[in-house]
Amino acid sequence: MRDLKGSGLTDRLSAAADSKAALLAKLKPKPTVTDPLFAERAAMKEAELQDVRAARAVEKAEAKQATADKAAAAEAAILADEEAQLADKRGARKERKQLSKAEAKAKRDARYAARKAR
C-alpha cells in the first residue's frame, strides 16, 4: 500500500522548508506605518517647549529682580539707620555747642556786670 500522508523525503524537506520560511516571516520586521501628523506633533511639541522655556525665563528674571529689590531695600534700611545715627550725633553736638555758648555768654555777662559794678 502507498502512504497517502505524503511522508516521503522530499515532502518532509519541503514541509520543513515551508515551516522555516513561515517562522522567519513571523520574525521579519514589519514595515513601519508613518504617522501623517508626525511633523505637526513635532512642531506642537517644540512650541510647547518654547513656551515652557519662556515661562521659566520670566520666573527666573522675576526671582532675580525680587532678590535685587530685597538687597536694595536692606541697603536702604542700613543707610537710613546710619543717617539717623548721624543726625542724632549732630543734634547732640549742636546741643553741646549751644550749652557751651550759653555758658560762655553767662561768664562774659558776669564779667561785664563785675566791671560795671566797680
Short mmCIF file of the C-alpha atoms (twelve columns), coordinates in Angstrom:
data_MODEL
# 
_entry.id   MODEL 
# 
loop_
_atom_site.group_PDB 
_atom_site.id 
_atom_site.type_symbol 
_atom_site.label_atom_id 
_atom_site.label_alt_id 
_atom_site.label_comp_id 
_atom_site.label_asym_id 
_atom_site.label_seq_id 
_atom_site.Cartn_x 
_atom_site.Cartn_y 
_atom_site.Cartn_z 
_atom_site.pdbx_PDB_model_num 
ATOM 1   C CA . MET A 1   0.000  0.000   0.000  1 
ATOM 2   C CA . ARG A 2   1.018  3.530   -0.662 1 
ATOM 3   C CA . ASP A 3   1.458  6.082   2.017  1 
ATOM 4   C CA . LEU A 4   -1.146 8.784   1.345  1 
ATOM 5   C CA . LYS A 5   0.036  11.135  4.001  1 
ATOM 6   C CA . GLY A 6   2.929  12.303  1.845  1 
ATOM 7   C CA . SER A 7   5.647  11.413  4.211  1 
ATOM 8   C CA . GLY A 8   8.308  10.985  1.607  1 
ATOM 9   C CA . LEU A 9   11.698 12.569  1.983  1 
ATOM 10  C CA . THR A 10  11.032 15.403  -0.457 1 
ATOM 11  C CA . ASP A 11  7.670  16.092  1.121  1 
ATOM 12  C CA . ARG A 12  9.201  16.264  4.562  1 
ATOM 13  C CA . LEU A 13  12.007 18.506  3.347  1 
ATOM 14  C CA . SER A 14  9.591  20.861  1.623  1 
ATOM 15  C CA . ALA A 15  7.323  20.939  4.716  1 
ATOM 16  C CA . ALA A 16  10.344 21.742  6.905  1 
ATOM 17  C CA . ALA A 17  11.419 24.452  4.493  1 
ATOM 18  C CA . ASP A 18  7.879  25.883  4.452  1 
ATOM 19  C CA . SER A 19  7.657  25.935  8.250  1 
ATOM 20  C CA . LYS A 20  11.111 27.501  8.484  1 
ATOM 21  C CA . ALA A 21  10.089 30.155  5.964  1 
ATOM 22  C CA . ALA A 22  6.877  30.808  7.910  1 
ATOM 23  C CA . LEU A 23  8.875  31.148  11.136 1 
ATOM 24  C CA . LEU A 24  11.327 33.548  9.505  1 
ATOM 25  C CA . ALA A 25  8.443  35.546  8.016  1 
ATOM 26  C CA . LYS A 26  6.981  35.853  11.506 1 
ATOM 27  C CA . LEU A 27  10.265 37.254  12.857 1 
ATOM 28  C CA . LYS A 28  10.853 39.560  9.909  1 
ATOM 29  C CA . PRO A 29  10.441 43.243  10.842 1 
ATOM 30  C CA . LYS A 30  7.183  44.662  9.656  1 
ATOM 31  C CA . PRO A 31  7.158  47.863  7.607  1 
ATOM 32  C CA . THR A 32  6.545  50.833  9.857  1 
ATOM 33  C CA . VAL A 33  3.482  52.924  9.487  1 
ATOM 34  C CA . THR A 34  4.427  56.570  9.245  1 
ATOM 35  C CA . ASP A 35  2.204  58.909  11.138 1 
ATOM 36  C CA . PRO A 36  0.792  61.584  8.858  1 
ATOM 37  C CA . LEU A 37  0.717  64.052  11.783 1 
ATOM 38  C CA . PHE A 38  4.319  63.398  12.823 1 
ATOM 39  C CA . ALA A 39  5.634  66.771  11.648 1 
ATOM 40  C CA . GLU A 40  2.688  68.634  13.173 1 
ATOM 41  C CA . ARG A 41  3.158  66.873  16.507 1 
ATOM 42  C CA . ALA A 42  6.856  67.683  16.467 1 
ATOM 43  C CA . ALA A 43  6.047  71.339  15.790 1 
ATOM 44  C CA . MET A 44  3.466  71.384  18.586 1 
ATOM 45  C CA . LYS A 45  5.939  69.773  20.959 1 
ATOM 46  C CA . GLU A 46  8.616  72.318  20.015 1 
ATOM 47  C CA . ALA A 47  6.169  75.202  20.511 1 
ATOM 48  C CA . GLU A 48  5.181  73.849  23.915 1 
ATOM 49  C CA . LEU A 49  8.842  73.502  24.847 1 
ATOM 50  C CA . GLN A 50  9.484  77.103  23.809 1 
ATOM 51  C CA . ASP A 51  6.522  78.263  25.937 1 
ATOM 52  C CA . VAL A 52  7.839  76.371  28.963 1 
ATOM 53  C CA . ARG A 53  11.316 77.811  28.454 1 
ATOM 54  C CA . ALA A 54  9.914  81.335  28.119 1 
ATOM 55  C CA . ALA A 55  7.830  80.921  31.281 1 
ATOM 56  C CA . ARG A 56  10.872 79.658  33.191 1 
ATOM 57  C CA . ALA A 57  12.952 82.564  31.912 1 
ATOM 58  C CA . VAL A 58  10.286 85.008  33.108 1 
ATOM 59  C CA . GLU A 59  10.136 83.314  36.516 1 
ATOM 60  C CA . LYS A 60  13.924 83.397  36.771 1 
ATOM 61  C CA . ALA A 61  14.016 87.091  35.849 1 
ATOM 62  C CA . GLU A 62  11.286 87.864  38.399 1 
ATOM 63  C CA . ALA A 63  13.139 85.953  41.109 1 
ATOM 64  C CA . LYS A 64  16.363 87.770  40.251 1 
ATOM 65  C CA . GLN A 65  14.554 91.128  40.350 1 
ATOM 66  C CA . ALA A 66  12.938 90.247  43.691 1 
ATOM 67  C CA . THR A 67  16.345 89.345  45.118 1 
ATOM 68  C CA . ALA A 68  17.809 92.598  43.834 1 
ATOM 69  C CA . ASP A 69  14.873 94.547  45.297 1 
ATOM 70  C CA . LYS A 70  15.345 92.850  48.677 1 
ATOM 71  C CA . ALA A 71  19.049 93.659  48.648 1 
ATOM 72  C CA . ALA A 72  18.332 97.262  47.696 1 
ATOM 73  C CA . ALA A 73  15.717 97.570  50.450 1 
ATOM 74  C CA . ALA A 74  18.111 96.126  53.011 1 
ATOM 75  C CA . GLU A 75  20.847 98.510  51.912 1 
ATOM 76  C CA . ALA A 76  18.419 101.428 52.018 1 
ATOM 77  C CA . ALA A 77  17.401 100.452 55.552 1 
ATOM 78  C CA . ILE A 78  21.042 100.293 56.611 1 
ATOM 79  C CA . LEU A 79  21.725 103.692 55.046 1 
ATOM 80  C CA . ALA A 80  18.639 105.177 56.708 1 
ATOM 81  C CA . ASP A 81  19.754 103.784 60.068 1 
ATOM 82  C CA . GLU A 82  23.245 105.200 59.616 1 
ATOM 83  C CA . GLU A 83  21.762 108.554 58.579 1 
ATOM 84  C CA . ALA A 84  19.554 108.573 61.696 1 
ATOM 85  C CA . GLN A 85  22.545 107.820 63.912 1 
ATOM 86  C CA . LEU A 86  24.498 110.599 62.227 1 
ATOM 87  C CA . ALA A 87  21.584 113.010 62.721 1 
ATOM 88  C CA . ASP A 88  21.429 112.075 66.418 1 
ATOM 89  C CA . LYS A 89  25.159 112.721 66.776 1 
ATOM 90  C CA . ARG A 90  24.791 116.079 65.021 1 
ATOM 91  C CA . GLY A 91  21.875 117.004 67.284 1 
ATOM 92  C CA . ALA A 92  23.852 116.090 70.413 1 
ATOM 93  C CA . ARG A 93  26.840 118.099 69.158 1 
ATOM 94  C CA . LYS A 94  24.584 121.132 68.473 1 
ATOM 95  C CA . GLU A 95  23.149 120.915 71.980 1 
ATOM 96  C CA . ARG A 96  26.631 120.738 73.482 1 
ATOM 97  C CA . LYS A 97  27.718 123.750 71.421 1 
ATOM 98  C CA . GLN A 98  24.641 125.721 72.461 1 
ATOM 99  C CA . LEU A 99  25.258 124.890 76.097 1 
ATOM 100 C CA . SER A 100 28.898 125.876 75.869 1 
ATOM 101 C CA . LYS A 101 27.898 129.109 74.073 1 
ATOM 102 C CA . ALA A 102 25.337 129.840 76.777 1 
ATOM 103 C CA . GLU A 103 27.937 129.183 79.479 1 
ATOM 104 C CA . ALA A 104 30.455 131.395 77.692 1 
ATOM 105 C CA . LYS A 105 27.837 134.170 77.370 1 
ATOM 106 C CA . ALA A 106 26.941 133.840 81.043 1 
ATOM 107 C CA . LYS A 107 30.623 134.152 82.005 1 
ATOM 108 C CA . ARG A 108 31.051 137.136 79.701 1 
ATOM 109 C CA . ASP A 109 27.933 138.824 81.079 1 
ATOM 110 C CA . ALA A 110 29.185 138.166 84.610 1 
ATOM 111 C CA . ARG A 111 32.498 139.821 83.746 1 
ATOM 112 C CA . TYR A 112 30.755 142.828 82.214 1 
ATOM 113 C CA . ALA A 113 28.493 143.098 85.254 1 
ATOM 114 C CA . ALA A 114 31.512 142.864 87.550 1 
ATOM 115 C CA . ARG A 115 33.282 145.577 85.579 1 
ATOM 116 C CA . LYS A 116 30.291 147.892 85.713 1 
ATOM 117 C CA . ALA A 117 29.824 147.276 89.378 1 
ATOM 118 C CA . ARG A 118 33.285 148.514 90.158 1 
# 
